């Protein structure tokens, strides 16, 4: 199928038999252009549905009014909520957004950022891949004066503006809830240690156990942060299941998959093992039993990250007085941790 032709100033000029520069000035209501010429140009422009090429205009002004969003995955409820918050604030401030999904690939993350730089994106909102170990592409952005705000998953070695969840306190709250519900042998499903959020949530879990005088058993900590990885590690979960009475998962989707694995192997949740997640996505109230979790404010985080980026872009300079906005998760107890 042939791509539809977008009407340009040159097309209007050719139709009216005048120069492209005259059309351009007429569209801008320039005083040197006669009223009749302006009328003809504006009438034709309306008839053919002419729209200015905003990218070309932006390049001439060294500004495209477009911001790049780099996220690990779109299907995750948290990230879709963040994008919604970003987009609402961006739209109201006159900015467009361009989204790239890395699928947890460092190479894809690097190439996506470079492609956006080549397109002269005005600024970036980034949540880094869990597999990223080389941060040169982030350092390159900052060293070239391109405004950047990290959200959720941040680059620890790079001083930056950031919007984050208090992952430590959220994990401690979740683990304390299990303890308050009578659990004493609590397992944890974790993620790559390269991510700050993984380390902070694991530390919140271990801190809550120690504060309650409970043992931290390394055998109860399983590397699994997606539905696919906990299914692949289901044998590890079933091996420890007879010993544990509680489980804290790094996110809701992993917690829900763990519940299903336990149920298929004859365990009752919450009677035998109580389970809590992290995030509070829509599936938490659909699964049976409904999932206890701690709420991440994705929409609010996205909106705040965009506002932070706008302040940088519109100040005309990249500030080295870095802002950090922290959102504290809120406990949402449901059936999966009820005492029965």
N, C-alpha and C positions, 0 to 999 in steps of 0.2 A: 504494500500500500504506500503510495507516494505521500511524503510528509507535506502538510499544508504550508503554503508560503505565507510568511508573516509580512504584512504591509510595512514598508519602510518610507522614510522621508523621500528617498530617491524615486519611489513609485509615484508618490503624490506629485512630485516636481515634474516627472515625465508626463503625467496625465494633464497637468495644467500648463505645461510648456514654460515653466520657470525654473530657476536654479534651486538646488537643494538647500543652499544657505538662506534663500528667501523664504522657503517653506519653514525652515527651522526658526527664523526670526518671527515669522507670522504666527507660528504656534506659541511662541513666547510673548506675543503681543508687543513686539518691539515697535517703538514710535516711528522708526524710519520706514515702516511698511504701511502702505495705504490701507484704508479701512476696507475697500472693496477686495483687495488681495487677501487680507486677513479673513474676510467673510468666506471667500471661495475656498481657501485652504482649510479653514476650520470645518466648513460644511462637508467637503470631501473626506476629510479625516474622520468625521463622525460617520459618514456613509460606509466607509470601508473598514470601520472599527480599528483605526490606527491606534497602537499603543506604543509609547516610547520604549526603547530597549534599555531597561533599567541596568542591566549588567554593563553595557557599553557606557552609559552615563556615569556609572560608578567608577569604571576604570579611568575615565577622563578626570574624575575628581579624586582618584586614588581611594575611593570608598565604594563598596558594593551594597552596603546595608544588609549584608548577609552574614549570619554566624554559623559556624560549623559545630555540630554535635557528634561526639564520638562516644559510642556506648558498646558494651560487650554483646548485648542481645536485646532485640525488640520485644520478643514474646513474653519476657519476664514482667509481671505486673508492676513491680517497683519501677522499672525503667520506663514503662509506658506511662506511668503516673508522672514521673519526672518530666518526660517529654511534653506532656500536656501542660504542666506548669510553665515550662520554658516557652512553649509556643504561644500561650495566652499573653504573657508579659511581652514577648518579642513583637507580636502582632500589634498590640496596643501602643508600642513605642515606635512602630514603623519599620521593624526589622523582619527580614525573611530568615528562615532556618533551613539548613541542609544537614541531613542525617546520614551517618555511616555506622554500620554495625560491624564490629570486628570479629564476632564469633570466637572470642577469647584468643585471637591470633595476634602475636606481636608484629608479624610481617604485614598483615592486613591493616593493623592500626597505624603503622609507620607509613604505608603507601597511601592510606586514606588521608592522613594529615598532609602529606606532600601534595596530593592532588588538590586539596582545598587551598593550600598555600598558593599553588599555581593559578587558582581561580580568584586569588586576592580576597579571600574571606577576611572579614574585619576582625573576627575574634573567635575563640574556641571555648566550648564547654566539654570537658573530657572526664569520662569515667574509664580508667585504664583496664586493659585486659589482665586477667589473673596470670597469664603466661609471660607477661612482659618482664624482662630482666635487664634489658639495655634501654636506658632512658635518654639516649642522645637526641631523639626526635622531639622530646619534650624540652630539653635544654636548648635546642635550636630555636624553638618557638620563642622562649623567653629572651634569649640572647639577641634575637632580632626584633625585639620590642613589640611582638604580637600579643595582644591581651588574651589571657588564659585564666579560666576558673576551673578547678577540678571539683568534682562532686562524687560523693560516696566512696569511690576507690581513688585514692590520691597517690601521687608520687612522693614518697617520703623524703628522698634525698634532695628534692627541689623545693626551695621556699616558694610558696605560691598562694594565691587567693583560693579558698576552698569552702565548700559547704558539705558538712558531714553529719553522720549520725553518731551519737555517743554509743558506739558499739560495745564498749566495755560495760557501761552501766545497763544497757539493754540486755546483754547476756547475763549479767549478775542478777538483774531483776527476774529474768526467766528462770534461772537456776534456783534462786531463792524461792520462787513460787513452787517449784517442784519439792523443795525441802519442806516448805510450810505445809504442803499436802501430804507429808509423811515419807517422802522418798529419801533413801540413804545411800543407794548405789546407783549413781546417775551417769549414763553414757553421754557422749558428745559426738555429733557428726560435724566435722570441720572441713576446711578448705586449704588451698595452697598457702603456705606460710609466707610467701612473697607479698601477699596482700595485707595491708594494715588492718582491714576489717576482720580478716580471719584471725590474726594474732590478738586483736582486741577482744573479739568475742570468746576466743579460747581462754584468754586471761580473765575475763569476767566470770566465766564458768568455773575455772579453778579457784579464783578468789572466793566466790560464794561458798564453794565446798569447804575451803580452809577456814573461812569465818564461822562455819557451822560445826567445825571440828570433824569434818568428814574426809576420808582418804581420796586422793586423786590417783586413780588407777589408770596407767597408760594404756592398758589393754581395753579400756572402755572408750578410748578415743579413736574414731575411725575416720580416715580421709574419704569423705563423700559429701559433695556439695550440690549434686544434681540428682534428679530422679534416676538418670541412667547409671550414675556411679554408685548409688546405694543399692540398686538392683544388682549391679556387677559385684558388689561386696556383701550381698545378702547373707552369704555363708558366715561372714564375720559377725554380722548382727545376730544371726540365729545362734551362733556359738556362745555369745555372751548373754543372750536373752534370759536363760534360766537364772542368771545371777543378778541382773539389774531390775530395778523397780521404777526407773525414770529415764527419760531421754530428752536431751536438748539438741535440736538440729539448727544448723547455721542459717537455714531459710525454710520457708513454709513448704515449698514443693518437695524438698528432701524429707521433711517431717511427715508429709502426707504419704509419700512412697514408703517410708519406714513403717507407718501404721498398717498399710496394706500388706507388707511383707510379714509383719508380726501376726496379723489376723489370719493370713493364709497358713501360718504355721501353728495355729491353735491358741494364740495368746489373745487375751481380752484387754482392749484399751478402753478405759483407764484402770480396770480392776487389777490386772497383772502388772502392766507397765504404763506409766503416765507419760505423755508426750507433749512437748511444747516446741513451737517454731519461732520464726523471726521474720517480720514483714507485714503481716495482716493483709494478704491479698484476698480477692473475692472467693477463692476456693475454700478458705478456712471455714466458711459457714455452710458449705455445700457437702463437704466430706462427712462421713459418719464413723466415729463421733466427730462433732465439730471441733476444730483445732484451736487450742489455746496458743497464744502467740504474743509478741510485743509489736506494737504498731510503728512502722516507719512512715513518716509523713512525706511521701514521694512528691506529690503535687507542690507542696509548700517548699520543699528543697529545690525543685526545679525553678520555681518562680523566684526564689531568693538568689539562686545562682545566676539567672538571667539578669536580674537587677544589678547584681555585683559586677557582671561583665559590662553592662551598659554604662555604669559609672566610670569604668576604665576607658571604654571606647570614646565616650563623650567628653572626657577630661582632656583628651588629646595626648595623654602620656600614660605609660605603664608605671603604676605606683609600686614602690618597694616596701611600703608600709602595708604588709599583707593582712587581709581580713580573713577571719575564720568564723563561720556561723555554724553552731552546733545544735542539732535537734535531738532531744532526748526521747527515746521510744517509751510508749505507754503500755502497760500490761493489759491484755484482753483475754481474761480467763474464760474458757468454754468447757465443753464436755470431756475433752481428751485428758484433762487433769483433775476432774472431779473426784472427790473421795466417795467411794461406794462401799 
